[in-house]
Amino acid sequence: MSDAIQGLLELMRRLRDPEGGCPWDREQTPATLVRHTLEEAYEVVDCIEREAWEELPGELGDLLFQVVFYAQIGAESGRYDFEDIVAGLIDKLTRRHPHVFGGEAVRDAAEQAARWEEIKARERATRDVTESSVLAGVPVALPALTRAAKLQARAARSGFDWPELTPVLEKVREELRELEEAVATGARDAMAHELGDLLFSCVNVARHLDIDPEAALRAGSARFSRRFSALERTAQAAGRPLSELGLDEMDRLWEEAKRREQQGPDVA
Protein backbone atom coordinates (compact mmCIF):
# COMPACT_ATOMS: atom_id res chain seq x y z
CA MET A 1 0.00 0.00 0.00
CA SER A 2 1.36 3.46 -0.87
CA ASP A 3 2.75 5.77 1.79
CA ALA A 4 0.05 8.34 0.98
CA ILE A 5 -2.78 5.89 1.59
CA GLN A 6 -1.11 4.53 4.71
CA GLY A 7 -0.73 8.07 6.01
CA LEU A 8 -4.41 8.79 5.35
CA LEU A 9 -5.51 5.61 7.13
CA GLU A 10 -3.29 6.42 10.10
CA LEU A 11 -4.70 9.95 10.24
CA MET A 12 -8.20 8.49 10.34
CA ARG A 13 -7.24 6.09 13.13
CA ARG A 14 -5.86 9.03 15.14
CA LEU A 15 -9.06 11.01 14.64
CA ARG A 16 -11.11 8.07 15.93
CA ASP A 17 -8.77 7.19 18.80
CA PRO A 18 -10.81 6.82 22.04
CA GLU A 19 -8.15 8.60 24.08
CA GLY A 20 -6.64 11.38 21.99
CA GLY A 21 -8.94 11.58 18.98
CA CYS A 22 -11.43 14.21 17.87
CA PRO A 23 -14.71 14.17 19.87
CA TRP A 24 -16.80 14.84 16.74
CA ASP A 25 -15.10 12.15 14.66
CA ARG A 26 -15.42 9.60 17.47
CA GLU A 27 -19.18 10.16 17.67
CA GLN A 28 -19.87 9.50 13.99
CA THR A 29 -21.62 6.37 12.69
CA PRO A 30 -22.36 5.25 9.12
CA ALA A 31 -25.85 6.70 9.54
CA THR A 32 -24.62 10.13 10.65
CA LEU A 33 -22.06 10.26 7.83
CA VAL A 34 -24.61 9.79 5.04
CA ARG A 35 -25.52 13.48 4.83
CA HIS A 36 -21.86 14.50 4.67
CA THR A 37 -21.10 11.88 2.02
CA LEU A 38 -23.89 13.16 -0.21
CA GLU A 39 -22.74 16.75 0.26
CA GLU A 40 -19.16 15.88 -0.68
CA ALA A 41 -20.31 13.96 -3.76
CA TYR A 42 -22.38 16.93 -4.94
CA GLU A 43 -19.46 19.30 -4.34
CA VAL A 44 -17.40 17.12 -6.70
CA VAL A 45 -20.20 17.33 -9.27
CA ASP A 46 -20.36 21.11 -8.82
CA CYS A 47 -16.63 21.48 -9.50
CA ILE A 48 -16.88 19.41 -12.67
CA GLU A 49 -19.91 21.27 -13.99
CA ARG A 50 -18.25 24.64 -13.28
CA GLU A 51 -14.99 23.28 -14.76
CA ALA A 52 -13.26 24.44 -11.57
CA TRP A 53 -10.37 22.07 -12.11
CA GLU A 54 -8.13 23.74 -9.53
CA GLU A 55 -10.76 23.00 -6.84
CA LEU A 56 -11.45 19.43 -7.93
CA PRO A 57 -8.49 17.67 -6.20
CA GLY A 58 -9.56 19.12 -2.85
CA GLU A 59 -13.17 18.04 -3.31
CA LEU A 60 -12.12 14.56 -4.46
CA GLY A 61 -9.97 14.35 -1.34
CA ASP A 62 -12.98 15.20 0.82
CA LEU A 63 -14.97 12.45 -0.92
CA LEU A 64 -12.13 9.95 -0.47
CA PHE A 65 -12.02 10.84 3.21
CA GLN A 66 -15.64 9.70 3.51
CA VAL A 67 -14.66 6.24 2.21
CA VAL A 68 -11.75 6.10 4.66
CA PHE A 69 -14.10 7.16 7.48
CA TYR A 70 -16.49 4.28 6.73
CA ALA A 71 -13.53 1.90 6.47
CA GLN A 72 -12.25 2.87 9.92
CA ILE A 73 -15.68 2.42 11.50
CA GLY A 74 -15.91 -0.99 9.84
CA ALA A 75 -12.47 -1.96 11.12
CA GLU A 76 -13.41 -1.00 14.68
CA SER A 77 -16.46 -3.26 14.52
CA GLY A 78 -14.54 -6.09 12.87
CA ARG A 79 -16.96 -6.18 9.92
CA TYR A 80 -14.63 -4.91 7.17
CA ASP A 81 -11.65 -2.61 6.66
CA PHE A 82 -10.09 -0.52 3.90
CA GLU A 83 -8.32 -3.52 2.37
CA ASP A 84 -11.64 -5.41 2.18
CA ILE A 85 -13.17 -2.46 0.33
CA VAL A 86 -10.30 -2.29 -2.17
CA ALA A 87 -10.14 -6.07 -2.67
CA GLY A 88 -13.89 -6.23 -3.28
CA LEU A 89 -13.67 -3.37 -5.78
CA ILE A 90 -10.83 -5.01 -7.70
CA ASP A 91 -12.69 -8.32 -7.81
CA LYS A 92 -15.92 -6.67 -9.01
CA LEU A 93 -14.27 -4.58 -11.72
CA THR A 94 -12.26 -7.55 -12.95
CA ARG A 95 -15.42 -9.67 -13.11
CA ARG A 96 -17.37 -6.97 -14.94
CA HIS A 97 -14.66 -6.38 -17.56
CA PRO A 98 -14.24 -9.81 -19.17
CA HIS A 99 -13.30 -8.07 -22.43
CA VAL A 100 -10.22 -6.71 -20.65
CA PHE A 101 -9.34 -9.48 -18.19
CA GLY A 102 -11.13 -12.56 -19.54
CA GLY A 103 -10.47 -12.77 -23.24
CA GLU A 104 -13.97 -11.77 -24.39
CA ALA A 105 -14.49 -9.13 -27.07
CA VAL A 106 -16.92 -6.20 -27.42
CA ARG A 107 -17.40 -3.99 -30.47
CA ASP A 108 -17.96 -0.65 -28.75
CA ALA A 109 -18.94 1.15 -25.57
CA ALA A 110 -22.67 0.51 -26.14
CA GLU A 111 -22.14 -3.24 -26.32
CA GLN A 112 -19.95 -3.08 -23.24
CA ALA A 113 -22.63 -1.17 -21.32
CA ALA A 114 -25.19 -3.86 -22.18
CA ARG A 115 -22.71 -6.57 -21.17
CA TRP A 116 -22.06 -4.78 -17.88
CA GLU A 117 -25.77 -4.78 -17.05
CA GLU A 118 -26.05 -8.49 -17.90
CA ILE A 119 -23.24 -9.29 -15.49
CA LYS A 120 -24.81 -7.14 -12.77
CA ALA A 121 -28.15 -8.91 -13.28
CA ARG A 122 -26.47 -12.30 -12.82
CA GLU A 123 -24.78 -11.06 -9.67
CA ARG A 124 -28.08 -9.85 -8.24
CA ALA A 125 -29.74 -13.17 -9.04
CA THR A 126 -27.11 -15.11 -7.08
CA ARG A 127 -27.18 -12.83 -4.03
CA ASP A 128 -30.74 -13.27 -2.79
CA VAL A 129 -33.67 -15.21 -4.24
CA THR A 130 -36.02 -12.60 -2.76
CA GLU A 131 -34.49 -9.99 -5.10
CA SER A 132 -35.59 -11.65 -8.32
CA SER A 133 -37.19 -8.51 -9.76
CA VAL A 134 -35.21 -6.76 -12.48
CA LEU A 135 -35.80 -3.58 -10.44
CA ALA A 136 -34.14 -4.99 -7.33
CA GLY A 137 -31.05 -3.17 -6.18
CA VAL A 138 -31.93 0.31 -7.45
CA PRO A 139 -31.24 2.34 -4.28
CA VAL A 140 -34.26 4.10 -2.81
CA ALA A 141 -31.98 6.88 -1.52
CA LEU A 142 -30.91 7.99 -5.01
CA PRO A 143 -32.04 11.45 -6.15
CA ALA A 144 -35.58 11.00 -7.45
CA LEU A 145 -34.80 11.84 -11.09
CA THR A 146 -31.81 9.49 -11.15
CA ARG A 147 -33.76 6.66 -9.55
CA ALA A 148 -36.63 7.08 -12.00
CA ALA A 149 -34.21 6.87 -14.93
CA LYS A 150 -32.56 3.74 -13.52
CA LEU A 151 -35.90 2.03 -12.90
CA GLN A 152 -37.01 2.82 -16.46
CA ALA A 153 -33.74 1.58 -17.93
CA ARG A 154 -34.02 -1.69 -16.01
CA ALA A 155 -37.60 -2.21 -17.21
CA ALA A 156 -36.63 -1.32 -20.78
CA ARG A 157 -34.01 -4.06 -20.85
CA SER A 158 -36.87 -6.52 -20.27
CA GLY A 159 -38.74 -5.12 -23.27
CA PHE A 160 -41.06 -2.82 -21.30
CA ASP A 161 -40.44 0.27 -23.38
CA TRP A 162 -41.61 2.21 -26.41
CA PRO A 163 -39.38 1.75 -29.44
CA GLU A 164 -39.44 5.44 -30.39
CA LEU A 165 -39.87 8.90 -28.88
CA THR A 166 -43.32 9.85 -30.28
CA PRO A 167 -45.46 7.79 -27.85
CA VAL A 168 -43.21 8.90 -24.98
CA LEU A 169 -44.01 12.54 -25.74
CA GLU A 170 -47.70 11.68 -26.07
CA LYS A 171 -47.52 10.10 -22.61
CA VAL A 172 -46.20 13.40 -21.24
CA ARG A 173 -49.14 15.24 -22.81
CA GLU A 174 -51.54 12.65 -21.37
CA GLU A 175 -50.08 13.04 -17.88
CA LEU A 176 -50.26 16.84 -18.19
CA ARG A 177 -53.96 16.59 -19.08
CA GLU A 178 -54.55 14.35 -16.07
CA LEU A 179 -52.73 16.83 -13.83
CA GLU A 180 -54.92 19.65 -15.15
CA GLU A 181 -58.01 17.57 -14.35
CA ALA A 182 -56.72 16.92 -10.83
CA VAL A 183 -56.02 20.64 -10.35
CA ALA A 184 -59.61 21.38 -11.37
CA THR A 185 -60.87 19.12 -8.55
CA GLY A 186 -58.63 20.78 -5.96
CA ALA A 187 -57.78 17.40 -4.42
CA ARG A 188 -54.17 17.67 -3.20
CA ASP A 189 -53.52 13.92 -3.12
CA ALA A 190 -54.69 13.61 -6.71
CA MET A 191 -52.57 16.59 -7.78
CA ALA A 192 -49.46 15.14 -6.11
CA HIS A 193 -50.15 11.76 -7.72
CA GLU A 194 -50.53 13.19 -11.22
CA LEU A 195 -47.56 15.52 -10.82
CA GLY A 196 -45.42 12.52 -9.90
CA ASP A 197 -46.61 10.68 -13.00
CA LEU A 198 -45.84 13.73 -15.16
CA LEU A 199 -42.31 14.05 -13.77
CA PHE A 200 -41.74 10.32 -14.25
CA SER A 201 -42.84 10.64 -17.89
CA CYS A 202 -40.49 13.59 -18.40
CA VAL A 203 -37.63 11.44 -17.13
CA ASN A 204 -38.61 8.85 -19.73
CA VAL A 205 -38.26 11.53 -22.43
CA ALA A 206 -34.77 12.29 -21.13
CA ARG A 207 -33.87 8.60 -21.22
CA HIS A 208 -35.03 8.22 -24.82
CA LEU A 209 -32.98 11.28 -25.75
CA ASP A 210 -29.97 9.87 -23.87
CA ILE A 211 -29.90 12.90 -21.57
CA ASP A 212 -29.18 12.66 -17.85
CA PRO A 213 -32.34 14.20 -16.28
CA GLU A 214 -30.52 15.11 -13.06
CA ALA A 215 -27.82 17.00 -14.96
CA ALA A 216 -30.42 18.63 -17.23
CA LEU A 217 -32.40 19.92 -14.24
CA ARG A 218 -29.25 21.16 -12.51
CA ALA A 219 -28.34 23.05 -15.68
CA GLY A 220 -31.86 24.48 -15.86
CA SER A 221 -31.63 25.60 -12.23
CA ALA A 222 -28.26 27.22 -12.94
CA ARG A 223 -29.76 29.13 -15.89
CA PHE A 224 -32.63 30.31 -13.70
CA SER A 225 -30.20 31.49 -11.03
CA ARG A 226 -28.06 33.42 -13.54
CA ARG A 227 -31.02 35.07 -15.23
CA PHE A 228 -32.76 35.97 -11.99
CA SER A 229 -29.54 37.50 -10.66
CA ALA A 230 -29.24 39.54 -13.89
CA LEU A 231 -32.84 40.68 -13.43
CA GLU A 232 -32.03 41.77 -9.87
CA ARG A 233 -28.94 43.69 -11.00
CA THR A 234 -30.89 45.52 -13.68
CA ALA A 235 -33.57 46.54 -11.18
CA GLN A 236 -30.95 47.63 -8.63
CA ALA A 237 -29.13 49.73 -11.27
CA ALA A 238 -32.42 51.52 -11.92
CA GLY A 239 -32.86 52.11 -8.20
CA ARG A 240 -35.98 49.97 -7.99
CA PRO A 241 -36.45 46.98 -5.64
CA LEU A 242 -38.07 43.93 -7.19
CA SER A 243 -41.03 44.28 -4.85
CA GLU A 244 -41.98 47.50 -6.69
CA LEU A 245 -41.92 45.90 -10.15
CA GLY A 246 -45.06 44.47 -11.67
CA LEU A 247 -45.05 40.96 -13.09
CA ASP A 248 -45.10 42.28 -16.68
CA GLU A 249 -42.02 44.39 -16.07
CA MET A 250 -40.18 41.55 -14.34
CA ASP A 251 -41.05 39.30 -17.26
CA ARG A 252 -39.61 41.89 -19.67
CA LEU A 253 -36.38 42.09 -17.65
CA TRP A 254 -36.25 38.28 -17.54
CA GLU A 255 -36.50 38.06 -21.32
CA GLU A 256 -33.76 40.69 -21.67
CA ALA A 257 -31.49 38.69 -19.37
CA LYS A 258 -32.26 35.55 -21.33
CA ARG A 259 -31.52 37.24 -24.63
CA ARG A 260 -28.21 38.67 -23.38
CA GLU A 261 -27.16 35.25 -22.14
CA GLN A 262 -28.04 33.60 -25.45
CA GLN A 263 -26.12 36.26 -27.40
CA GLY A 264 -23.00 35.71 -25.33
CA PRO A 265 -20.53 38.16 -23.75
CA ASP A 266 -18.98 39.23 -27.06
CA VAL A 267 -22.21 40.70 -28.43
CA ALA A 268 -22.66 44.39 -27.64
Secondary structure, DSSP 8 states (H G I E B T S, - for coil): --HHHHHHHHHHHHHT-TTTS-HHHHH--HHHHHHHHHHHHHHHHHHHHHT-TTTHHHHHHHHHHHHHHHHHHHHHHTS--HHHHHHHHHHHHHHT-HHHHSS---SSHHHHHHHHHHHHHHHHHHH-GGG-STTTT--TTS-HHHHHHHHHHHHHHTT-S-SSSHHHHHHHHHHHHHHHHHHHHT-HHHHHHHHHHHHHHHHHHHHHTT--HHHHHHHHHHHHHHHHHHHHHHHHHTT--GGGS-HHHHHHHHHHHHHHHHH-TT--
